[in-house]
Amino acid sequence: MIESNRFDVLIIGAGQAGIPLAHALTKAGKRVALAEEKDLGGSCVNFGCTPTKAVIASARVARLARRGKEFGLKIPTVEIDFPAVLERAKQILIESRTSLQKGFEKTDNPKLLHGSAHFDGRDTDAFRMTVGDRLVVAEQVVLDTGTRSTIPPIDYRILLSQLAGDGSRTTSARVVPYAIFTDPELGRVGMTESEALKSREEIKVARYEMKGNGKARELGETEGFIKVIIDTETNRILGAAVLAAEGAELIHLYVDMMNTDAPYTVIREAIHIHPTLAEAIQSAVKSFE
Ligand SMILES: Cc1cc2nc3c(=O)[nH]c(=O)nc-3n(C[C@H](O)[C@H](O)[C@H](O)COP(=O)(O)OP(=O)(O)OC[C@H]3O[C@@H](n4cnc5c(N)ncnc54)[C@H](O)[C@@H]3O)c2cc1C
């Protein structure tokens, strides 16, 4: 039998954007349904970000164990048990999926609908949809059926602002960082040196080698460097690259500086804890003095 249901918003796809958007729209007073044909969490949780980073973590531990001698340790052999590596990754993703599932238990708003969603037509001012064998009528339908890992054109906060807020959030003028999870990691934000040179005349570039950082030496992770580009007229950070251990984490200090439109001198004058890798973020901008 076909059940009928009416919602303010039907979101199709329970991935990285769909789930938080469903909860946020509910909080904003909307009646919301979320349709998912496979697993909660979408590609990120089930076969993307989560399992890949869990497997990389195993590779990192193996590498460190093989470097045991450098740290004064005797580790006779290090063998990779690949099925166990995959099982660990699977358990982590199941944990994430289960926790997402809990957010839909004991509630009808947002209502989680299992099944493939299809447009069926119009019902006066609303959309008529089917999700599995259920008929759904929704005034607004959000397609969140997947995107690429690079620069997403839109995120759930923008949709929330447009659907249930003041519409002030848009896709323009956003600082979008990215990372490459290599060893060492690369964290990147803003312009490259050549882009900055093309866009304006007054720039300065600082380069700081990670081997100058005390914590990096203590960790035995001295590979890599930090590059920061500033506009010398405004002292604003135009772009940065952190190729270092934890580079994907460290880049966020520059991301936040760019988001708050703060001059690089804020980092220069700050007190950073010693010894930390974050001191390198500060050391890099000190050469602008
Ligand atoms: C191997 C790999 C590694 C990655 N690593 C990273 C990383 O480290 N960092 C990063 O930022 N990104 C990474 N990504 C990319 C990231 O996973 C995606 O950008 C992100 O998950 C996209 O989220 P989304 O919600 O837009 O779409 P998805 O997660 O794809 O969710 C869309 C959902 O819609 C459902 N769906 C589709 N059509 C229908 C329908 N008709 N009815 C009902 N449901 C439907 C799908 O089943 C799916 O669950 C990686 C991707 C891969 C493949």
The ligand as a Gaussian input file, in Angstrom:
#p B3LYP/6-31G(d) Opt

LIG

0 1
 C       37.751000       7.259000      -1.853000
 C       37.228000       8.630000      -1.499000
 C       37.893000       9.378000      -0.534000
 C       37.420000      10.648000      -0.198000
 N       38.095000      11.371000       0.744000
 C       37.666000      12.615000       1.054000
 C       38.325000      13.408000       2.045000
 O       39.301000      12.978000       2.657000
 N       37.857000      14.648000       2.309000
 C       36.755000      15.157000       1.632000
 O       36.368000      16.311000       1.900000
 N       36.104000      14.429000       0.709000
 C       36.522000      13.178000       0.405000
 N       35.848000      12.451000      -0.515000
 C       34.677000      13.047000      -1.174000
 C       33.451000      13.016000      -0.281000
 O       33.165000      11.678000       0.092000
 C       32.286000      13.619000      -1.042000
 O       32.630000      14.882000      -1.543000
 C       31.109000      13.825000      -0.097000
 O       30.818000      12.642000       0.573000
 C       29.921000      14.289000      -0.895000
 O       28.849000      14.372000       0.006000
 P       27.380000      14.530000      -0.492000
 O       26.489000      14.563000       0.698000
 O       27.292000      15.686000      -1.425000
 O       27.127000      13.234000      -1.388000
 P       27.174000      11.688000      -1.034000
 O       27.979000      11.417000       0.181000
 O       27.528000      10.963000      -2.286000
 O       25.685000      11.388000      -0.633000
 C       24.681000      11.304000      -1.589000
 C       23.687000      10.274000      -1.099000
 O       22.555000      10.342000      -1.937000
 C       22.011000       9.049000      -2.062000
 N       21.175000       9.057000      -3.255000
 C       21.532000       9.330000      -4.533000
 N       20.462000       9.304000      -5.350000
 C       19.403000       9.017000      -4.559000
 C       17.998000       8.847000      -4.807000
 N       17.452000       8.999000      -6.023000
 N       17.197000       8.550000      -3.763000
 C       17.691000       8.405000      -2.501000
 N       19.006000       8.562000      -2.212000
 C       19.839000       8.852000      -3.216000
 C       23.253000       8.143000      -2.189000
 O       22.957000       6.813000      -1.842000
 C       24.192000       8.824000      -1.177000
 O       24.108000       8.225000       0.107000
 C       36.259000      11.174000      -0.852000
 C       35.575000      10.403000      -1.786000
 C       36.049000       9.138000      -2.108000
 C       35.283000       8.312000      -3.120000

